[in-house]
Amino acid sequence: MVPAKKIQIKNVLLPTDFSEYSRYAMDYAVSFAAQYQAKLYVLHVLVSPHVLVGYEAAPFVSYERLFADMKNSAEQAMSSFIPEDVKKEVQVETVIGQGTAFVEILKFAREKEVDLIVIATHGRTGLKHVLFGSVAEKVVRKSPCPVLSIRHPEHEFVMP
């Protein structure tokens, strides 16, 4: 019989959209980071302003200004997202990225040699899933490391 391999987790990644779902997932990410004395990365990915505004508005919009405002808002949200007691319990590094969420999450996980991604799932189904996709699902399918997908307990599963 082959002895079980000891799992080592040095880096945990929590992608966030600052939702209540992400807040709930943070408890799991912090717990793993504390248990393994790992570093916790908290990543928020900004969507490109071109996607939000559309190209037809290009003559009227300063993308640099819009992005600066989005980044400033994200930094403020990030500072209030992570409770002070968490910062005392584990080493936390916050990062604001830009691009397509799942792509940037996967790229970050590879670059930082993340051992575990803890990601919230919104549980969208039907048309919402088709229109918005599932960042969590794409991360699970393409991740270079294990992914713990956290579902909020108040989200009821209804059989289609």
Buried (B, 14 or more C-beta within 10 A) or exposed (E): EEEEEEEEBBBBBBBBEBEEBBBBBBEBBBBBBBEBEBBBBBBBBBEBBBEBBEEEEEEEBEBEEBBEEBBEEBEEBBEEBBEEEBEEBBEBEBBBBBBBBBBBBBBBBEEBEBBBBBBBBBBBEEEEEEEEEBBBBBBBEEBEBEBBBBBBEEEEEEEE
